């Protein structure tokens, strides 16, 4: 099963950005972690550009490709991304993932524009949340 693992702004800086919040792992570590999930072919991407992220979601809709999405800061205010993600409903699953637990952080992080259109949400487990999401998608496909 092919899945897209899409990451929003500043996640290209994993490993050096606020390691006390996000840990020391990088997106390359996320890719390596997902390479170990049976039955999954994961393509990890990252962008700081909202329009590019929306286009990637459109491509997933067109190809009926499951998505693991860490929208990062776009979580809290991107209605364009939310509307694109809503197009996946009934087409392919979308799992929203957060490395940290947004509800244990600043109040503005407590609201997600994405969660209401996601199949599920995993937060607060570090990069292991990506593995949990991929394993869930793999089980659902069997």
N, C-alpha and C positions, 0 to 999 in steps of 0.2 A: 504494500500500500504506500503510495506516494503522499506525503503531507508537506505543507508549507509551514515553516516556523518563522513568523514575521515579528520583527522587533522594531519599536519606535525610537524616538529621539534619545540620544545620549547612551543608549545601550551598546553602541560600538566602543564605548569607553569602559566596559566591564573589566574588572581586574585592577583598574586604577582609580575609578570613580567611586568615592565614598565606600571603601571596602568594609567599613564598620556597618554599613547598611546592606550592601549588595554582595559582599564577599570578595574573594580573590579570583574567582573563576572568570574566564573570558567566553566570548561567543564560540571560539574554537573548542573550548571545553564542553559547551552545550552540544555542539555538533558531535563530538566524540561520545558523549553520553548517549545521544539519540542513535548513533550508529550501532549501539549495543542492544537496541530494542528489536526483538524478533518481529519480522514481518513489516518493518517500517523502513521506508526510504525517505529520510528527512532532508529538506533543503532549507538551511538556515539563512535568513536574509535580515539586514538591518538598514534602516534609513532614518535620517533626521527630517525628511521631507514628507509632509502630510499627503500631498498629492500623489507621490510615488506609492505610499502605503495604500492609499485608496485604489490606485490602479492595480496593485498586486492582489487586493481583495477581489476586484472585478475579474481578474484573470482566474482566480480560484472559483468564483461563481461560474464562469463560462466553462471551466474544465471539471466542475463538481469535485474539487480537491479539498479535503479536510484541512483546516487551519488551526494552528496553535498561535495565538496572538498575545504578545506582550506590548500593549499600546503605549506603555510608559506615560509620559506627560499627556499624550493625546487622550488617555483614559478619561480625564476629568472634564474635557471641554470640546472634543472633536465630534460634532454632530455629523459632519461629512463622513468620518470614519464609521460612526455608528450606523448611518444609513447604508453605507456600503456593506457592513457586516450583516445587517438585516436581510440583505439579498441572499445570504447563504442559507437562511432558514428554509428547510424543506429540500435543500440542494446538497449540502454537506455540513458536517459538524464544525463548530467553532468553539474552541476552548480558550478562554481568557486566562492568562498566566501572569502572575506578579512574583518577582523574586522575594521582595519584602512583603509584609502584611500592611497594606495601605490603611487599614482600620486602626492600626497601632501607631500611626504617624500623624502628621499635621491634619487638621480638620478638612482642609480643601481636598485632601486625597481620599476622603471617605466616600465620595460619590463617583460612580463610574457611569459614563454614558454608554458603555459597551455591554455591561453585565446583563441588561434586560434582553438583549438579542443573542447572547451567547448560549451555547448548549450547556456549558458549565464554567465554573471559575475555580482556579487553584491559586492560592496566595500564601506566602510566608514560609515556604519550604526551600528557599534558595533555588539554585538551578535544578534541583531534584524535581521541582514542579513541572518542568518541561518533560522529564521522563515519565512522571505520573500521567500527564496529559497524553503522551504518545502511547503508553500502555493502554490507557482507556480507549483511545481510538482503535488500536490494534484488536482489543477484545471485542469492541462493537462491530468490527468488520467481519469477524468470524461467523 
